[in-house]
Amino acid sequence: MGLGEALRSWLRVRGRSAEHVSFAVRRLAGMVLALYLVVHMVDISTLLMGEHVYSAFLQVFASPIGLVFDVVLWAFLVLHGALGLYSALVEAGLLLERRKVLLAAAWAAALLLLVVGIVVILYVMG
Amino acid sequence: MRLVVRRWKEGWRAPRYDVFEVEADPSESVLDLVERVSLKLDPTLTFEHACHHGVCGACGMVVNGVERLTCVTRVGDVARNGVILVEPLHGFKVVSDLVVDKSRMFSRYPDDTRTLERVAAQVEKLWDCVECGICYSACPVACSYPSYLGPSVLAWAFHRAVEEGRVPAPVASRSGVWSCHAAFDCSEKCPVNFQPGEKIMRLRRLLLRGAVEVV
């Protein structure tokens, strides 16, 4: 069984339940965050080349494209966190009878945090 | 009605989709249409069926993207714009057209026998499970991790754990309950509401509390 087949089964959307779609979003967000960790390590590593290099690199993230990048990253972070919390509870055998309500609450919390984050990123940091 | 069937037979380089125009009543089952195609239009179309009333679990297929027992799935409930797409279950090796090899599921029950034989041997039937394999097809882990024991087998293990207070070591291993990632499509698609996903999580809880012995 190849990687392509595995990814297709994870990220299948057609005919899938909200639970499966949430699983796919959580996994996808996790993979993006793992990739971001690598980018972040490169970002931090520029300190070795001097403060001016690091500061110049940070300016990239202060640009409009950088802000969009921050918003997308924040979206993945809150989705992974909120859906991960749902996952941690049900995977421990807790609140199984109310898992649909719990999942809806996780999505609601993620969307609320997303909106708050966008406001902060665009109007405070931007 | 337009019935689109995913076809593949041994020796073919790639699957293909055949389109059949068939008369259909909305109250008929999808299996009725498949049988009609086989009897009147293409006798080479292969598929599995037996009881025709949702008990044997033989006729599980993917209908318009959703795993269903086709004998109890009405045409009118699933057709989209007069089209029904029928595919074999995911997660199993396709033998021919709509027939899949479910041995990865059957071979992991404690005795390597089929349901009726287990009943005859006075070993319990799988409670309400009809062993259709739909939960394997719906599960993203079962479809990407061949060693995974699978939802119905682990749900069976939960019942055994509750009754006997112990589970076989593979159930408590990486290929067992710890590989489930709470996608819950097994429970959502199960035609008899056996709730394998919930049972796997309850078994995990028993293991975490040390309430069952691993043997």
Interface residues (C-beta under 8 A of the other chain):
Chain A: M1 E5 A6 L7 S9 W10 R12 R14 G15 R16 S17 E19 H20 F23 A24 R27 S87 V90 E91 A92 G93 L94 L96 R99
Chain B: V62 N64 G65 V66 E67 H90 G91 A138 P140 C143 S144 Y145 P146 C180 H181 A182 A183 F184 D185 E188 K189 E198 M201 R202 R204 R205 L206 L208
